[in-house]
Amino acid sequence: MKAKNQIKSTDKHIVNLAEIVGGARSILYLKEDLVAYDCDGFTIHKHLPKAVVFPKNTQEVAEVVQYCSENNLPFLARGAGTGLSGGAIPLNGEIIISMVRMKKLISVDLENRRAVVEPGFVNLMLTNSISDKGYYYAPDPSSQYCCTIGGNVAENAGGAHCLKYGVTTNHILGLEVVMPNGEIVEVGKDGIPDAPGYDLLGLITGSEGTLGIVTKITVRILKNPEGKQTVLAYFDRVEDGSQAVSDIISAGIVPAALEMMDKTAIEGVEAAAFPVGHPKDIEAVLLIEVDGIAAGIDEQINQILEVCRKRNVREVRAAKNEEERARWWANRKTGFGAMGAISPDYLVQDGVIPRSKLPEVLSKINQISEEFGLRIANIFHAGDGNLHPLVLFDARIPGESKKALEAGSQCLKVCADVGGTITGEHGVGIEKREEMRFVFSEEEIAAQTDIREVFNPYNFLNAGKLFPSPGRCVEIKKELKAQAKIG
Ligand SMILES: Cc1cc2nc3c(=O)[nH]c(=O)nc-3n(C[C@H](O)[C@H](O)[C@H](O)COP(=O)(O)OP(=O)(O)OC[C@H]3O[C@@H](n4cnc5c(N)ncnc54)[C@H](O)[C@@H]3O)c2cc1C
C-alpha cells in the first residue's frame, strides 16, 4: 500500500499495473522516464509508451498481460532494446513489459547439455557462466554483450558463428510463454527431438514478439571446440574477396565464421575503439575462423591460405596468438557502432542473397549509394550470404532520414530480386513491413496474419509489426473465408 501511495499518477491503469508488479519502483510512467523507451536500435521512428513495467517473475508477467488484454491496453515485451528493425517500439503507446529483472540463470545441466534461463538473461553471460566447465552457447549476435536471450528468441538472432552452428532456433529446446490472454503455456518437450505435434517452438522462435511473451527458455549448450584458428585476408578487389568466400565453401571447408567488410566499413572500424591496422586502401577484408578437432585445424588453415592466394589476395595470415584473434573479433563485432566514428547516423540493413551473387549485389548497392548520394558501408556474414549494408546519413539534414530509408529499401529489393530475402537475422519489425511485399504475395501475407490471429486474436500484443499495412490482403482474407464457407 505504501508503494501504491507513492504513485503520482491519477491514471487508474498505472495505479493497478503498479500494484501487480510490486509498487512504484517497478513502473515508469512520467514522460521524462519514458523517453528512454521511445525506440530501440532502429532510431528513425520514435513513440512514447504509456508506461514501462518491470515484472520479477512469470506470474507477474501473466497478470500484467491479463490486465492489459481485459482493459484493451496494447502491450509488448522488451529485452535490451538492441533490436534493429523497431520491434520494441511502442507504435500504439503500448505498455512495455520489460524483461530486465527476469535475468536469472535458472539451471545448467551439463550431462544433458542444456541450460534454463529467464528471458532477460544476457546472451554472453551464458557462455561466461559455463566456459570454465568447457561449454558455451553458440548463437553470438555482435550485440551479445548486452542483448537478451528472450530478444534473441523473438528475433531468431544469428551471429558470426551461425554459419557452422545455426541460428537461435537451432539451439532452443523449450519455452515457457505467456499467451496474449495471460495464460501460461509450455512449448516444446524439453530437449526431445521431433516431439509429436506441430513445431510450435519453431513457430514462436522468430515471431518477433507477436505471438506471446517468452518467460523461460531451455537452450542447448555445446562443448568448447578442441582447437580454433582465425585468418585475416586483404583483397584489392571486392570480386576476388567474394570469390574466395565461395571457393572456401566449395572446397568443402565449413568455417565456424566467414565475415567480410568493405572499404567504407574498414574506414569506420579503424576510426573507432578497436582499430587493428587494416590498410586504408584495400577494398575488402575477410575474417575466417575454423574450429573443431585440434589435429584438423592446420590442414584447414592451409587450404584457406591456398584459396585466398589463388584469388589474388594482397596479404593473408593466421592470428599470432589469442590476444590478436580477440582483437580482430572486437574490431569486427563492434563494426555497426563504429560507423558513428565516420557518420552522424547510420541505418543497418539486413538482406540475404545466394553467396554466388555477392559481386553482382555489391555492385548494385554501390549504384544505389551513388544514386542517393549517401555512402553505404558493407559488413556482412559472407559465408551465409547475410549482408548488412549500412546507409550513412545525417538526420539533421531535412529529408535525409527518409532518403536513407529509401536507399535501404532499394538494397533489400536488390537482394529479393536475385533470389534472396529481406532479413537474415534482424527481423521485419516496423522497418521492413512494406518490403514483405518483395518476397510474399498478398495471399501469403494473409495466411501469416491468420496464424497471428490464432495466438493473438485481438492484436493487443505488439500490433503493427511484421506485416505490411493491410492492403489487398484483408480483402483476400474475406474472399478466402467466404469461399471456405461456401465450399
Ligand atoms: C551493435 C548491434 C549489433 C547487432 N548484431 C546482431 C547480430 O550479429 N545478429 C543478430 O541477429 N542481431 C544483431 N543485432 C540485433 C539485436 O541485438 C538482436 O535482434 C537481439 O536479438 C535483440 O535482443 P534484445 O534483447 O535487445 O531485444 P529487444 O530489442 O528488446 O526486442 C526485440 C524484439 O523481441 C521482442 N521481445 C523481446 N523480449 C521478448 C520476450 N521475452 N518474449 C517475446 N518477445 C520479446 C520485442 O517485443 C521486439 O519485438 C545487433 C544489434 C546491435 C545494436
The ligand as an ORCA input file, in Angstrom:
! r2SCAN-3c Opt
* xyz 0 1
  C      25.525     -3.241    -32.431
  C      24.489     -4.288    -32.743
  C      24.884     -5.471    -33.334
  C      23.929     -6.455    -33.627
  N      24.343     -7.630    -34.190
  C      23.447     -8.602    -34.415
  C      23.868     -9.858    -34.961
  O      25.052    -10.093    -35.232
  N      22.918    -10.793    -35.171
  C      21.599    -10.569    -34.871
  O      20.791    -11.463    -35.073
  N      21.186     -9.402    -34.362
  C      22.062     -8.415    -34.113
  N      21.639     -7.226    -33.591
  C      20.186     -7.012    -33.354
  C      19.696     -7.328    -31.916
  O      20.750     -7.279    -30.986
  C      19.012     -8.684    -31.895
  O      17.841     -8.652    -32.682
  C      18.622     -9.170    -30.485
  O      18.114    -10.475    -30.594
  C      17.596     -8.288    -29.790
  O      17.571     -8.631    -28.422
  P      17.050     -7.582    -27.333
  O      17.116     -8.228    -26.001
  O      17.769     -6.300    -27.451
  O      15.541     -7.433    -27.790
  P      14.657     -6.107    -27.980
  O      15.290     -5.186    -28.940
  O      14.304     -5.563    -26.656
  O      13.350     -6.737    -28.636
  C      13.390     -7.251    -29.935
  C      12.030     -7.873    -30.264
  O      11.851     -9.001    -29.434
  C      10.633     -8.887    -28.683
  N      10.928     -9.460    -27.377
  C      11.919     -9.130    -26.513
  N      11.886     -9.931    -25.451
  C      10.862    -10.791    -25.625
  C      10.308    -11.850    -24.878
  N      10.798    -12.202    -23.689
  N       9.232    -12.512    -25.376
  C       8.700    -12.177    -26.581
  N       9.174    -11.171    -27.330
  C      10.241    -10.494    -26.861
  C      10.334     -7.397    -28.656
  O       8.942     -7.164    -28.497
  C      10.840     -6.964    -30.015
  O       9.864     -7.230    -30.988
  C      22.564     -6.224    -33.307
  C      22.179     -5.027    -32.700
  C      23.122     -4.062    -32.431
  C      22.676     -2.793    -31.774
*
